Amino acid sequence: MSAIYTVTALPLGLLIAIAAVCNLLFSNEVSINALAGGLAILVPNVIFAGLAFRHAGAQNAQNIVRSFYLGEALKILMTAGLLVCVFIWVEPIVPAALFGSLVAMQVANGVAATRIKKLLPNRRR
């Protein structure tokens, strides 16, 4: 299984569950805000994972570090840009749903990142 799928499967599943529960318990507006807040975190993290796990091996250490720095910079800029887009285009804004899903995605991404070592096969043999 690819590292990108491993890192994004848990947050994506959680985001779908949050949006579905918000739609069932509250309204479409709350669900859209929750989905928008989660996607503003999830999409940049997928791009970061793609850049970060592009290189492998000790000989590529410099490229790995460069990819991590580039990926993190892009992640921060894209997150800020996507949040600006959400505040401009999503009407009406429901702050609790937006920021609640944003925080949930950050926690889910952290949990997924710590679990990646257990989920990926051991490459040293």
C-alpha positions in Angstrom: 0.0 0.0 0.0 1.3 3.4 -0.9 2.3 5.9 1.8 -0.1 8.5 0.5 -3.1 6.2 0.8 -2.0 5.1 4.2 -1.7 8.6 5.5 -5.0 9.9 4.0 -7.3 6.9 4.4 -8.1 7.5 8.1 -8.7 11.3 7.8 -10.8 10.9 4.6 -13.0 8.3 6.3 -13.3 10.5 9.4 -14.2 13.5 7.2 -16.9 11.6 5.3 -18.3 10.4 8.7 -18.3 13.9 10.1 -20.1 15.3 7.1 -22.7 12.6 7.1 -23.4 13.0 10.8 -23.7 16.8 10.4 -26.1 16.3 7.6 -28.2 13.9 9.5 -28.3 15.8 12.8 -28.2 19.4 11.7 -28.5 20.7 8.1 -26.9 20.8 4.7 -25.2 24.1 5.6 -23.5 22.6 8.6 -22.4 19.6 6.6 -21.0 21.7 3.8 -19.0 23.8 6.3 -17.7 20.7 8.0 -16.7 19.2 4.6 -15.1 22.5 3.5 -13.1 22.8 6.7 -11.9 19.2 6.5 -10.9 19.5 2.8 -8.9 22.6 3.5 -6.7 20.4 5.7 -6.9 17.1 3.8 -6.0 18.3 0.3 -2.7 20.0 1.3 -1.8 17.0 3.4 -2.2 14.7 0.4 0.1 16.9 -1.6 2.6 17.0 1.3 2.5 13.2 1.5 3.1 12.9 -2.2 6.1 15.2 -2.0 7.5 13.8 1.2 7.4 10.2 0.2 8.6 10.7 -3.4 12.2 9.8 -2.6 13.6 6.8 -0.6 17.0 5.5 0.5 20.0 6.9 2.3 21.6 8.2 -0.9 18.6 10.5 -1.4 18.7 12.1 2.1 19.3 15.6 0.7 16.4 15.2 -1.7 14.1 13.8 1.1 14.9 16.8 3.3 14.3 19.2 0.4 11.0 17.5 -0.4 9.8 17.7 3.2 10.6 21.5 3.3 8.9 22.1 0.0 5.9 20.0 0.9 5.5 21.7 4.3 5.7 25.2 2.7 3.2 24.3 0.1 0.9 22.7 2.7 0.9 25.9 4.8 0.3 28.1 1.8 -2.5 25.9 0.4 -4.2 25.5 3.7 -4.3 29.3 4.1 -5.5 29.8 0.5 -8.2 27.1 0.8 -9.5 28.6 4.0 -9.6 32.1 2.4 -11.6 30.5 -0.5 -14.0 28.8 2.0 -14.6 32.2 3.8 -15.2 33.9 0.4 -17.4 31.3 -1.3 -19.2 29.2 1.3 -22.5 30.9 2.5 -23.5 30.9 5.3 -20.4 30.2 7.5 -21.0 28.0 10.4 -17.8 28.5 12.5 -18.3 25.5 14.9 -18.7 23.0 12.0 -15.9 24.6 10.0 -13.3 24.7 12.7 -14.5 21.5 14.4 -13.8 19.5 11.3 -10.6 21.4 10.7 -9.3 20.4 14.2 -10.6 16.8 13.7 -8.6 16.5 10.5 -5.4 17.8 12.1 -5.8 15.2 14.9 -6.6 12.5 12.4 -3.6 13.4 10.2 -1.3 13.3 13.3 -2.7 9.9 14.3 -2.3 8.6 10.7 1.3 9.9 10.5 2.3 8.1 13.7 0.7 4.8 12.5 2.4 4.8 9.1 5.4 2.8 10.4 3.1 0.0 11.5 1.0 0.0 8.3 3.7 0.0 5.7 5.7 -3.1 5.0 9.2 -3.3 6.4 11.5 -2.4 3.5 14.8 -3.6 5.2 15.3 -7.2 4.6 
